[in-house]
């Protein structure tokens, strides 16, 4: 009864839970309030690109049908930039990265809502709206334009083009400058009613301004603009009469001057060889050279009747165009005027010029119009010109002036005139009198403003870069960042990077930042290849570039386990000698491929020690005989199963175990180092085979060496000259002729036994003069009856004496058959035999040579 009551009680308690389980749980959902709402599911949200980072831009809003609390989430596509962050409870969405419509105008994001059991995710698009944050960028500036001076007003001379990446009015571009320009097309024209004149101004520097139409940026209306400099060079047209250089002309005559005093009147160089000079008003005291324009004093100063002479000079060009000038000559004798510099508007002591850097050497500075004058006469008006400034960039001509001259400044060191070193240069022009006690002088400042050109190539911060990257790095991993700088200004200083080379296949580089990454598909493996090198190129907009080399090392990781050599898993161990096992780890570097050996288990008993470094397995010191082994195990075959572990030293460490079968046997009774070596070689047959091969090679070399020595000795001792004396043999007992085998090896062959030869006798048996006969020797006894010598051994017949034919390395030697009944040769017979030998040898030698 009590148990029934308890069951009923539990049923009443579990009833609500069972009711909940039977109910359906619906998924939560977002409110869709449309694109103009600031809460909902964030679909089609428009967001201005100038929205500050950290601004709350939206509130995710949704509900759960069962009224359960919901949480919000937000994710992005893998590899894309995360621009927003959402609060999981409130749903507030915050901007966490700066927006740039020109870089990305649409952002895709996954928003989710969850009640704990169900989760709903939606993909929405956020559109980045434009703000006026981009300046117009000139596409073809700075530039230099050459325009003929006779170009009529209103003609188009150049088209300026600028691009603004903004949209709407912020992307429209208008152009402005001091001259006439089409505000919409950027076409530059000469102002109506204005003309160009090469003789007045040869170069014009025009600043062009490009403005956009304005737009909203961070809540304010903003107009963006850019400017660039356009250089217009006026091209000379020969439409003007000849022009005199250095006007006005002033000349001075001192009382101490002598006749033939010269004064030079010059015109531009390109006219001078084609003009004629005509003069008037000289009163007969001055003459002019019609070709060179040099005015000459014809009389002594004492004969001059006036203080000032105004001589009119007329020049005619080949086109019959005339020009006139007046040369004023004063007669003075006092030094009361210092040198003075003149500009176009009178005396001037500061001259400014704008020009491009690195002008050609030898070119004169066209924008400087300087005239120097000393109103004194004669030596009082003679002075030196000198230019003082940084280095020897410029040179002034003329260096010596009498009275007056137009100053020309020439470029001497173009390389030193560098915009990157100094954007303006200041020089002092000095004029100092030479032969006067007063030493009057004058100075003028020349200030040169330099304009930049693309004269520098990008330069890397280092000639080479070294990087290390782990071999398990995923594709797209950063390797190294290279940096190159270009000191040029404007677009010329923008550097783009690229890589090339045989080792660059696995890598790519960001063109703007210089960061080198691995290819997304790259798989690095130090065991396959651990060293890469390639070149990185830094290039500016004009194609000037420099190179640097990149060396990448793939760092090895411990990603391989040791592997045992299967040939070493069954061993035969002789008591007293070790056996060796070997495992290999395919990792590329230490300590990942360094292996430690250990015995994990031994069956039936642990009687072995192992060297942790070499893998040599030895019996424990107390195991000295088979009797001890057999006492340990009941098995008759004495075979042990040893579990050996090979473990590398990497981090993390990997290990491998294997079972080694070791058959223990008794050592043989043979002793000595050879026996020990042979026993050890049983485990390594290649070692024994190498030893045998080495012994054979040594024996062959020794045999060849001994044979060579014997051959050389035989050649030296057995060579017979035509006049060589006969060697006398030792007396030997004769034996019966062997008629059965007359050509046995001991009688016939190419080798003669030199040990049977007697040392040379002093007797001159041949009666030749090559041997000195000692006077104290007793002459031989008279010969007996001569015996006929045997015939030549051309055909063998029984009963004849055997002869051996001499070879190159042997001398003729008679194999005389020994006769037992005769113990001594007849001296006459011996002499005849020797003579026959000599003749036979001479004949053979004649046939050979």
Secondary structure in CASP SS format (residue, H / E / C, confidence):
PFRMAT SS
TARGET T0000
AUTHOR 0000-0000-0000
METHOD secondary structure of the structure
MODEL  1
X C 1.00
X H 1.00
X H 1.00
X H 1.00
X H 1.00
X H 1.00
X H 1.00
X H 1.00
X H 1.00
X H 1.00
X H 1.00
X H 1.00
X H 1.00
X H 1.00
X H 1.00
X H 1.00
X H 1.00
X H 1.00
X H 1.00
X H 1.00
X H 1.00
X H 1.00
X C 1.00
X C 1.00
X C 1.00
X C 1.00
X C 1.00
X C 1.00
X E 1.00
X E 1.00
X C 1.00
X C 1.00
X C 1.00
X C 1.00
X C 1.00
X C 1.00
X C 1.00
X C 1.00
X E 1.00
X E 1.00
X C 1.00
X C 1.00
X C 1.00
X C 1.00
X E 1.00
X E 1.00
X E 1.00
X E 1.00
X C 1.00
X C 1.00
X C 1.00
X C 1.00
X C 1.00
X C 1.00
X C 1.00
X E 1.00
X E 1.00
X E 1.00
X E 1.00
X E 1.00
X C 1.00
X E 1.00
X E 1.00
X C 1.00
X C 1.00
X C 1.00
X C 1.00
X C 1.00
X C 1.00
X C 1.00
X E 1.00
X E 1.00
X E 1.00
X E 1.00
X E 1.00
X C 1.00
X C 1.00
X C 1.00
X C 1.00
X C 1.00
X C 1.00
X C 1.00
X C 1.00
X E 1.00
X E 1.00
X E 1.00
X C 1.00
X C 1.00
X C 1.00
X C 1.00
X C 1.00
X E 1.00
X E 1.00
X E 1.00
X E 1.00
X C 1.00
X C 1.00
X C 1.00
X C 1.00
X C 1.00
X C 1.00
X C 1.00
X C 1.00
X C 1.00
X C 1.00
X E 1.00
X E 1.00
X E 1.00
X E 1.00
X E 1.00
X E 1.00
X E 1.00
X E 1.00
X E 1.00
X C 1.00
X C 1.00
X C 1.00
X C 1.00
X E 1.00
X E 1.00
X E 1.00
X E 1.00
X E 1.00
X E 1.00
X E 1.00
X E 1.00
X E 1.00
X E 1.00
X E 1.00
X C 1.00
X C 1.00
X C 1.00
X C 1.00
X C 1.00
X C 1.00
X C 1.00
X E 1.00
X E 1.00
X C 1.00
X C 1.00
X C 1.00
X C 1.00
X E 1.00
X E 1.00
X E 1.00
X E 1.00
X E 1.00
X E 1.00
X C 1.00
X C 1.00
X C 1.00
X C 1.00
X C 1.00
X C 1.00
X C 1.00
X E 1.00
X E 1.00
X E 1.00
X E 1.00
X C 1.00
X C 1.00
X E 1.00
X E 1.00
X C 1.00
X C 1.00
X C 1.00
X C 1.00
X H 1.00
X H 1.00
X H 1.00
X H 1.00
X C 1.00
X E 1.00
X E 1.00
X E 1.00
X E 1.00
X C 1.00
X C 1.00
X C 1.00
X E 1.00
X E 1.00
X C 1.00
X C 1.00
X C 1.00
X C 1.00
X C 1.00
X E 1.00
X E 1.00
X E 1.00
X C 1.00
X C 1.00
X C 1.00
X C 1.00
X C 1.00
X C 1.00
X C 1.00
X C 1.00
X C 1.00
X C 1.00
X C 1.00
X C 1.00
X C 1.00
X E 1.00
X E 1.00
X E 1.00
X E 1.00
X E 1.00
X E 1.00
X E 1.00
X E 1.00
X E 1.00
X E 1.00
X C 1.00
X C 1.00
X E 1.00
X E 1.00
X E 1.00
X C 1.00
X C 1.00
X E 1.00
X E 1.00
X E 1.00
X C 1.00
X C 1.00
X E 1.00
X E 1.00
X E 1.00
X E 1.00
X E 1.00
X E 1.00
X E 1.00
X E 1.00
X E 1.00
X E 1.00
X E 1.00
X C 1.00
X C 1.00
X C 1.00
X C 1.00
X C 1.00
X C 1.00
X C 1.00
X C 1.00
X E 1.00
X E 1.00
X C 1.00
X C 1.00
X C 1.00
X E 1.00
X E 1.00
X E 1.00
X E 1.00
X E 1.00
X C 1.00
X C 1.00
X C 1.00
X C 1.00
X C 1.00
X C 1.00
X C 1.00
X C 1.00
X E 1.00
X E 1.00
X E 1.00
X C 1.00
X E 1.00
X E 1.00
X C 1.00
X H 1.00
X H 1.00
X H 1.00
X H 1.00
X C 1.00
X C 1.00
X C 1.00
X E 1.00
X E 1.00
X E 1.00
X E 1.00
X E 1.00
X C 1.00
X C 1.00
X C 1.00
X C 1.00
X C 1.00
X E 1.00
X E 1.00
X E 1.00
X C 1.00
X C 1.00
X C 1.00
X C 1.00
X C 1.00
X E 1.00
X E 1.00
X E 1.00
X E 1.00
X C 1.00
X C 1.00
X C 1.00
X H 1.00
X H 1.00
X H 1.00
X C 1.00
X C 1.00
X C 1.00
X C 1.00
X E 1.00
X E 1.00
X E 1.00
X E 1.00
X E 1.00
X E 1.00
X E 1.00
X E 1.00
X E 1.00
X C 1.00
X C 1.00
X C 1.00
X C 1.00
X C 1.00
X E 1.00
X E 1.00
X E 1.00
X E 1.00
X E 1.00
X E 1.00
X E 1.00
X E 1.00
X E 1.00
X E 1.00
X C 1.00
X C 1.00
X C 1.00
X C 1.00
X C 1.00
X C 1.00
X C 1.00
X C 1.00
X E 1.00
X E 1.00
X E 1.00
X E 1.00
X C 1.00
X C 1.00
X E 1.00
X E 1.00
X C 1.00
X C 1.00
X E 1.00
X E 1.00
X E 1.00
X E 1.00
X E 1.00
X E 1.00
X E 1.00
X C 1.00
X C 1.00
X C 1.00
X C 1.00
X C 1.00
X C 1.00
X C 1.00
X E 1.00
X C 1.00
X C 1.00
X C 1.00
X C 1.00
X C 1.00
X E 1.00
X E 1.00
X E 1.00
X E 1.00
X C 1.00
X C 1.00
X C 1.00
X C 1.00
X H 1.00
X H 1.00
X H 1.00
X H 1.00
X E 1.00
X E 1.00
X E 1.00
X E 1.00
X E 1.00
X E 1.00
X E 1.00
X C 1.00
X C 1.00
X C 1.00
X C 1.00
X C 1.00
X E 1.00
X E 1.00
X E 1.00
X E 1.00
X C 1.00
X C 1.00
X E 1.00
X E 1.00
X E 1.00
X C 1.00
X E 1.00
X E 1.00
X E 1.00
X E 1.00
X E 1.00
X E 1.00
X E 1.00
X E 1.00
X C 1.00
X C 1.00
X C 1.00
X C 1.00
X C 1.00
X C 1.00
X C 1.00
X C 1.00
X C 1.00
X C 1.00
X C 1.00
X C 1.00
X E 1.00
X E 1.00
X E 1.00
X E 1.00
X E 1.00
X E 1.00
X E 1.00
X E 1.00
X E 1.00
X E 1.00
X C 1.00
X C 1.00
X C 1.00
X C 1.00
X C 1.00
X C 1.00
X C 1.00
X E 1.00
X E 1.00
X E 1.00
X E 1.00
X E 1.00
X E 1.00
X E 1.00
X E 1.00
X E 1.00
X E 1.00
X E 1.00
X C 1.00
X C 1.00
X C 1.00
X C 1.00
X C 1.00
X C 1.00
X C 1.00
X E 1.00
X E 1.00
X C 1.00
X C 1.00
X C 1.00
X E 1.00
X E 1.00
X E 1.00
X E 1.00
X E 1.00
X E 1.00
X E 1.00
X C 1.00
X C 1.00
X C 1.00
X C 1.00
X C 1.00
X C 1.00
X C 1.00
X E 1.00
X E 1.00
X E 1.00
X E 1.00
X C 1.00
X C 1.00
X E 1.00
X E 1.00
X C 1.00
X C 1.00
X C 1.00
X C 1.00
X H 1.00
X H 1.00
X H 1.00
X H 1.00
X C 1.00
X C 1.00
X E 1.00
X E 1.00
X E 1.00
X E 1.00
X E 1.00
X C 1.00
X C 1.00
X C 1.00
X C 1.00
X C 1.00
X C 1.00
X E 1.00
X E 1.00
X E 1.00
X C 1.00
X C 1.00
X C 1.00
X C 1.00
X C 1.00
X E 1.00
X E 1.00
X E 1.00
X E 1.00
X C 1.00
X C 1.00
X C 1.00
X C 1.00
X C 1.00
X C 1.00
X C 1.00
X C 1.00
X C 1.00
X C 1.00
X C 1.00
X C 1.00
X E 1.00
X E 1.00
X E 1.00
X E 1.00
X E 1.00
X E 1.00
X E 1.00
X E 1.00
X E 1.00
X C 1.00
X C 1.00
X C 1.00
X C 1.00
X C 1.00
X E 1.00
X E 1.00
X E 1.00
X E 1.00
X E 1.00
X E 1.00
X E 1.00
X E 1.00
X E 1.00
X E 1.00
X E 1.00
X C 1.00
X C 1.00
X C 1.00
X C 1.00
X C 1.00
X C 1.00
X C 1.00
X E 1.00
X E 1.00
X C 1.00
X H 1.00
X H 1.00
X H 1.00
X C 1.00
X E 1.00
X E 1.00
X E 1.00
X E 1.00
X E 1.00
X C 1.00
X C 1.00
X C 1.00
X C 1.00
X E 1.00
X E 1.00
X C 1.00
X C 1.00
X E 1.00
X E 1.00
X C 1.00
X C 1.00
X C 1.00
X C 1.00
X C 1.00
X C 1.00
X C 1.00
X C 1.00
X C 1.00
X C 1.00
X E 1.00
X E 1.00
X E 1.00
X E 1.00
X E 1.00
X E 1.00
X E 1.00
X E 1.00
X E 1.00
X C 1.00
X C 1.00
X C 1.00
X C 1.00
X E 1.00
X E 1.00
X E 1.00
X C 1.00
X C 1.00
X C 1.00
X C 1.00
X C 1.00
X E 1.00
X E 1.00
X E 1.00
X E 1.00
X C 1.00
X C 1.00
X C 1.00
X C 1.00
X C 1.00
X C 1.00
X H 1.00
X H 1.00
X H 1.00
X H 1.00
X H 1.00
X H 1.00
X H 1.00
X C 1.00
X C 1.00
X C 1.00
X C 1.00
X C 1.00
X C 1.00
X E 1.00
X E 1.00
X E 1.00
X E 1.00
X E 1.00
X E 1.00
X E 1.00
X E 1.00
X E 1.00
X E 1.00
X C 1.00
X C 1.00
X C 1.00
X C 1.00
X C 1.00
X C 1.00
X E 1.00
X E 1.00
X E 1.00
X E 1.00
X E 1.00
X E 1.00
X E 1.00
X E 1.00
X E 1.00
X E 1.00
X E 1.00
X C 1.00
X C 1.00
X C 1.00
X C 1.00
X C 1.00
X C 1.00
X C 1.00
X H 1.00
X H 1.00
X H 1.00
X H 1.00
X H 1.00
X H 1.00
X H 1.00
X H 1.00
X H 1.00
X C 1.00
X C 1.00
X C 1.00
X H 1.00
X H 1.00
X H 1.00
X H 1.00
X H 1.00
X H 1.00
X H 1.00
X H 1.00
X H 1.00
X H 1.00
X H 1.00
X H 1.00
X H 1.00
X H 1.00
X H 1.00
X H 1.00
X H 1.00
X H 1.00
X H 1.00
X H 1.00
X H 1.00
X H 1.00
X H 1.00
X H 1.00
X H 1.00
X H 1.00
X H 1.00
X H 1.00
X H 1.00
X H 1.00
X H 1.00
X H 1.00
X H 1.00
X H 1.00
X C 1.00
X C 1.00
X C 1.00
X C 1.00
X C 1.00
X C 1.00
X C 1.00
X C 1.00
X C 1.00
X C 1.00
X E 1.00
X C 1.00
X C 1.00
X C 1.00
X C 1.00
X C 1.00
X C 1.00
X C 1.00
X C 1.00
X C 1.00
X C 1.00
X C 1.00
X C 1.00
X C 1.00
X C 1.00
X C 1.00
X C 1.00
X C 1.00
X C 1.00
X C 1.00
X C 1.00
X C 1.00
X C 1.00
X C 1.00
X C 1.00
X H 1.00
X H 1.00
X H 1.00
X E 1.00
X C 1.00
X C 1.00
X C 1.00
X C 1.00
X C 1.00
X C 1.00
X C 1.00
X C 1.00
X C 1.00
X C 1.00
X C 1.00
X C 1.00
X C 1.00
X C 1.00
X C 1.00
X C 1.00
X C 1.00
X C 1.00
X C 1.00
X C 1.00
X C 1.00
X C 1.00
X C 1.00
X C 1.00
X C 1.00
X C 1.00
X C 1.00
X C 1.00
X C 1.00
X C 1.00
X C 1.00
X C 1.00
X C 1.00
X C 1.00
X C 1.00
X C 1.00
X C 1.00
X C 1.00
X C 1.00
X C 1.00
X C 1.00
X C 1.00
X C 1.00
X C 1.00
X C 1.00
X E 1.00
X C 1.00
X C 1.00
X C 1.00
X C 1.00
X C 1.00
X C 1.00
X C 1.00
X C 1.00
X C 1.00
X C 1.00
X E 1.00
X C 1.00
X C 1.00
X C 1.00
X C 1.00
X C 1.00
X C 1.00
X C 1.00
X C 1.00
X C 1.00
X C 1.00
X C 1.00
X C 1.00
X H 1.00
X H 1.00
X H 1.00
X H 1.00
X H 1.00
X H 1.00
X H 1.00
X H 1.00
X H 1.00
X H 1.00
X H 1.00
X H 1.00
X H 1.00
X H 1.00
X H 1.00
X H 1.00
X H 1.00
X H 1.00
X H 1.00
X H 1.00
X H 1.00
X H 1.00
X C 1.00
END
